Amino acid sequence: MITTGNWQEALEPIAKKNFFAGFKEVPAERDMLFDVVKSDKLTETYLELGDIGSMEEFTGSVPYDEVEQGYTMTITAREFAKGIQIQRKFARTDQLDIVKSLPKLLGLAARRRIASDVFYGYNNAFNTSITTIDGLQLCSSAHTSNNGGSTQSNYGTSAFSAVAVEATRILMKRFLTNRDQRFEVMPDMLLVPRELEEAAYELTASSGKVDTANNNRNFHQGKYKVLVADWLTDTTNWFLIDSELLKQFAVWNNLDDVEMKQDENFDGISAKYRAYMFYGFGFRDWRFVFGQEAA
């Protein structure tokens, strides 16, 4: 029989086991879409460097260029928590093993929170709920420079197709630095919602040209990795990404991994369990991605 003195301790290993059964592990997409770094700061500050011009011919003296600071941005970490409280009487008389399953819900809640934040920037890429280093939305038609560079765009409205993917790739290859020098971009990843999975697979896996009776070779075959995300809320929006640049510009500052703790509510005669994590995320630059807000 579970007594008043030991019932919480008896539940503790079961609670922990079921919590992590629900959490499983950090969603793999986090490490694919962010540079995950350990941090001990509530707020991390990031500076944009101005570019320098191309190397010049040496004619007897070294030509020096100046590098100025560009935009500044901060990423502030936030704490997340959720708890449950189990009454002793309920635990004592539970005949359906409900108590064992309750901590699993905490694990699921933590996993859902991380997954929703991993894709938060893409679900809000076309509004200012989250901004990049120039203070504009992640995908904007008018990204600015405070180092004298031109206004640039990484935003479009094209529906997903072979023609649209190639047009987007060419637009990305024309990205410039904040001083209008050529910016080296190698788009190699498609991020699409589940509704575009079939179209993305056909585009990247077909040996023949997509949606035509011609026997032309498919230019896109094997050119892109495809990340299909159930967490993308729009069914038609899609993104072309340089996965190497993404690891430079998409930052996930991890202060505390998800943890579970327990305590006893002495007066309430109940056991309390809570999950907690502490992190911040953001985008230091926009030049790794081109977003298409398709109708």
Solvent accessible surface area in square Angstrom, and as a share of the most:
residue,aa,sasa,rsa
1,M,179,0.80
2,I,56,0.28
3,T,57,0.33
4,T,85,0.50
5,G,68,0.66
6,N,75,0.39
7,W,2,0.01
8,Q,17,0.08
9,E,104,0.47
10,A,49,0.38
11,L,15,0.07
12,E,51,0.23
13,P,85,0.53
14,I,56,0.28
15,A,4,0.03
16,K,80,0.34
17,K,155,0.66
18,N,32,0.16
19,F,0,0.00
20,F,95,0.40
21,A,49,0.38
22,G,0,0.00
23,F,9,0.04
24,K,146,0.62
25,E,112,0.50
26,V,44,0.25
27,P,5,0.03
28,A,66,0.51
29,E,42,0.19
30,R,26,0.10
31,D,75,0.39
32,M,81,0.36
33,L,0,0.00
34,F,0,0.00
35,D,51,0.26
36,V,49,0.28
37,V,58,0.33
38,K,141,0.60
39,S,6,0.04
40,D,132,0.68
41,K,120,0.51
42,L,107,0.53
43,T,55,0.32
44,E,33,0.15
45,T,79,0.46
46,Y,31,0.12
47,L,89,0.44
48,E,21,0.09
49,L,134,0.67
50,G,6,0.06
51,D,35,0.18
52,I,87,0.44
53,G,28,0.27
54,S,87,0.56
55,M,194,0.87
56,E,115,0.52
57,E,145,0.65
58,F,131,0.55
59,T,117,0.68
60,G,59,0.57
61,S,81,0.52
62,V,86,0.49
63,P,64,0.40
64,Y,197,0.75
65,D,72,0.37
66,E,127,0.57
67,V,82,0.47
68,E,101,0.45
69,Q,105,0.47
70,G,5,0.05
71,Y,46,0.17
72,T,69,0.40
73,M,25,0.11
74,T,74,0.43
75,I,8,0.04
76,T,73,0.43
77,A,6,0.05
78,R,120,0.44
79,E,113,0.51
80,F,26,0.11
81,A,73,0.57
82,K,121,0.51
83,G,43,0.41
84,I,46,0.23
85,Q,101,0.45
86,I,5,0.03
87,Q,92,0.41
88,R,48,0.17
89,K,135,0.57
90,F,76,0.32
91,A,12,0.09
92,R,94,0.34
93,T,83,0.48
94,D,32,0.17
95,Q,166,0.74
96,L,144,0.72
97,D,79,0.41
98,I,71,0.36
99,V,7,0.04
100,K,87,0.37
101,S,58,0.37
102,L,43,0.21
103,P,1,0.01
104,K,84,0.36
105,L,101,0.50
106,L,3,0.01
107,G,0,0.00
108,L,55,0.27
109,A,24,0.19
110,A,6,0.05
111,R,69,0.25
112,R,129,0.47
113,R,90,0.33
114,I,6,0.03
115,A,4,0.03
116,S,39,0.25
117,D,1,0.00
118,V,0,0.00
119,F,1,0.01
120,Y,79,0.30
121,G,0,0.00
122,Y,3,0.01
123,N,48,0.24
124,N,26,0.13
125,A,0,0.00
126,F,34,0.14
127,N,64,0.33
128,T,90,0.53
129,S,66,0.43
130,I,22,0.11
131,T,48,0.28
132,T,3,0.02
133,I,11,0.05
134,D,18,0.09
135,G,47,0.45
136,L,52,0.26
137,Q,41,0.18
138,L,1,0.00
139,C,0,0.00
140,S,7,0.04
141,S,71,0.46
142,A,45,0.35
143,H,2,0.01
144,T,60,0.35
145,S,24,0.15
146,N,79,0.41
147,N,23,0.12
148,G,72,0.69
149,G,16,0.15
150,S,53,0.34
151,T,86,0.50
152,Q,22,0.10
153,S,43,0.28
154,N,0,0.00
155,Y,65,0.25
156,G,15,0.14
157,T,88,0.51
158,S,48,0.31
159,A,67,0.52
160,F,28,0.12
161,S,49,0.32
162,A,30,0.24
163,V,123,0.71
164,A,10,0.08
165,V,0,0.00
166,E,39,0.18
167,A,50,0.39
168,T,1,0.00
169,R,53,0.19
170,I,67,0.34
171,L,81,0.40
172,M,0,0.00
173,K,68,0.29
174,R,157,0.57
175,F,6,0.02
176,L,50,0.25
177,T,18,0.11
178,N,6,0.03
179,R,80,0.29
180,D,57,0.30
181,Q,55,0.25
182,R,166,0.61
183,F,39,0.16
184,E,150,0.67
185,V,3,0.02
186,M,131,0.59
187,P,13,0.08
188,D,42,0.22
189,M,8,0.04
190,L,0,0.00
191,L,0,0.00
192,V,0,0.00
193,P,0,0.00
194,R,111,0.40
195,E,107,0.48
196,L,29,0.14
197,E,67,0.30
198,E,123,0.55
199,A,40,0.31
200,A,0,0.00
201,Y,145,0.55
202,E,65,0.29
203,L,3,0.01
204,T,15,0.09
205,A,44,0.34
206,S,36,0.23
207,S,58,0.38
208,G,29,0.28
209,K,104,0.44
210,V,32,0.18
211,D,139,0.72
212,T,53,0.31
213,A,112,0.87
214,N,94,0.48
215,N,149,0.76
216,N,77,0.39
217,R,180,0.66
218,N,10,0.05
219,F,114,0.48
220,H,10,0.04
221,Q,73,0.33
222,G,68,0.65
223,K,73,0.31
224,Y,13,0.05
225,K,107,0.46
226,V,53,0.30
227,L,18,0.09
228,V,30,0.17
229,A,1,0.01
230,D,95,0.49
231,W,95,0.33
232,L,15,0.07
233,T,108,0.63
234,D,61,0.31
235,T,66,0.38
236,T,48,0.28
237,N,21,0.11
238,W,0,0.00
239,F,1,0.01
240,L,0,0.00
241,I,0,0.00
242,D,6,0.03
243,S,19,0.12
244,E,130,0.58
245,L,18,0.09
246,L,0,0.00
247,K,81,0.34
248,Q,89,0.39
249,F,28,0.12
250,A,0,0.00
251,V,7,0.04
252,W,1,0.00
253,N,3,0.02
254,N,13,0.07
255,L,18,0.09
256,D,58,0.30
257,D,92,0.48
258,V,23,0.13
259,E,57,0.26
260,M,10,0.05
261,K,101,0.43
262,Q,47,0.21
263,D,86,0.45
264,E,75,0.34
265,N,40,0.21
266,F,166,0.69
267,D,132,0.68
268,G,41,0.39
269,I,92,0.47
270,S,4,0.03
271,A,0,0.00
272,K,78,0.33
273,Y,2,0.01
274,R,95,0.35
275,A,5,0.04
276,Y,43,0.16
277,M,8,0.04
278,F,32,0.13
279,Y,5,0.02
280,G,3,0.03
281,F,27,0.11
282,G,3,0.03
283,F,1,0.00
284,R,85,0.31
285,D,11,0.06
286,W,4,0.01
287,R,9,0.03
288,F,0,0.00
289,V,0,0.00
290,F,5,0.02
291,G,0,0.00
292,Q,6,0.03
293,E,67,0.30
294,A,8,0.06
295,A,132,1.02
